[in-house]
Amino acid sequence: MMQETEIPLLRVSRLTHYYDYIVGCRNVSFDLYPGEVLGIVGESGSGKSTLLNCISARMEPTGGSVEYDTRAEGMRDLFGLTEAERRMLMRTDWGFVHQNPRDGLRMSVSAGANIGERLMAVGARVYEDIRESSADWLSRVEFDTERMDHLPSTFSGGMQQRVQIARNLVTGPRLIFMDEPTGGLDVSVQARLLDLLRELVDDLGLSAILVTHDLAVARLLSHRLMVMRGGEVVETGLTDQVLDDPQHPYSQLLVSSVLQA
Amino acid sequence: MQDQTNTSTSHSIDETDHGYNFAYLDEQTKRMIRRSILKAVAIPGYQVPFGSREMPLPYGWGTGGIQVTASIIGPEDTLKVIDQGADDTTNAVSIRRFFAHTAGVATTETTGDATVIQTRHRIPETPLTPGQILVYQVPIPEPLRWLEPRESETRKMHALKEYGIMYVRLYEDISRFGHISTAYDYPVIVNGRYLMRPSPIPKFDNPKMDNNPALQLFGAGREKRIYAVPPYTEVKSLDFRDYPFQIQKWEDSCALCGAADSFLDEIIIDDQGGRMFVCSDSHYCGERQDAGHRGRDPSEMPDATPNPTDIAETA
């Protein structure tokens, strides 16, 4: 997967964030390569979401840097970009899948409009084209296009999550951030959605950063895993390696705490 | 309704109430509002905050428009006030009286004679001329308000010209009704930069805003915002390439003056389902009637009165 010669898509160096004097995350460094899925696992309060929010430029970190390989200008420091450039990046080259679809969708407009919004934001002005792309993406996430004019509030949790995923993918992003994407779903829906995500990531050659506390989800989707505790990365390695042969005492505890069905 | 048009009433000094400062507001307030207006004119379509004052009428009745008018009006000005196109509705009459009373200015119902026109919900049918000022009363100035509830976010969207979301609303219209059904307060882009709510005028009036020789000022009293479209400024209504912007059309013409090119109001005239269409701009309609234009007799209009037996059956 990773080649030494390849340029990373995202480079995080010594990223640190403090909430006043409380540590959010400290001294996190990693490279993410094109096509790679990185899982971040750890208990509640371990700094996973803080890290994700900093990397995805939703929050400015106290220290350290995040560089991204932009299409136009190569490696750029995210926080050195203008806000306009950063927001453009966020809604074209990136996607963010929230745990709760309500955070990622406009609940007052139809599924079709939710997906079309990103296209309209980058200048699509032909209704039929927008509608066609929306329908296309809805069918790719296995969503019944008959219901594309219905409001998201009339959908089940799994369907809402599918709409949210389609909304993020419609502009052809290269990097997707996922915060517990299958959080509130029951296991059968979760399994189907994970299958779908894995397929999409493979087909589109997406890079993704996946935050989860569910080790099964991490094992299924991610190539590489980072274990966090108390704001710091305690172990990192290939997913199977970390899960099958954890080295750090906390990773061992985490792996052994999984309930066996 | 029409017999009192074309009366230009000049109020004698005796009718002016000298207990108030000229045009009600104190001079410092007027200066503050003028500064906001100047900024608004300098940045067409941009919403400039101002310290809106309590006015002797409730929010929603035109407090923003009145404050703008009070700040720009001078003793030599002639004021026209319209509400839904008419000079003789409650809101128009009382605002006109207010300024006759506190400023002693001349008032008129003739569009061409007015130097300042305060309006609610319409732009006069008679084309405006250079030097005239049109003051709009605005209930909600923020075009992105129902799409994005956070003020901090909408300001950022204006700053970065992120207006894609406005098209989401038009998209929803088309997907639900097959056409852009937004009929009033139709969003526009001013001077190729700022997204603006033109206040609740019908979209029929949107083309009149484009390159208009008059200065257009917008005042929102409750929301404390002023914005402006300077003379000869481009005002473009949003649309899709395959669903272009269109204005309303009527199959009938005005029943009183026969005008086929004006905005028509539908008026129910009896309890038998009879109705007629008349110009909403009362001055324009009156002027045409004085010039000898007449509408068709309502009874000759097709489908004006349904067959009485139909009513009996449904009753």
Interface residues (C-beta under 8 A of the other chain):
Chain A: E83 A84 R87 R106 V109 S110 G112 A113 G116 E117 R118 M120 A121 V122 G123 R125 V126 Y127 E128 I130 R131 D149
Chain B: L147 K156 L160 E162 G164 I165 Y167 V168 R169 Y171 E172 I174 S175 R176 F240 R241 D242 Y243
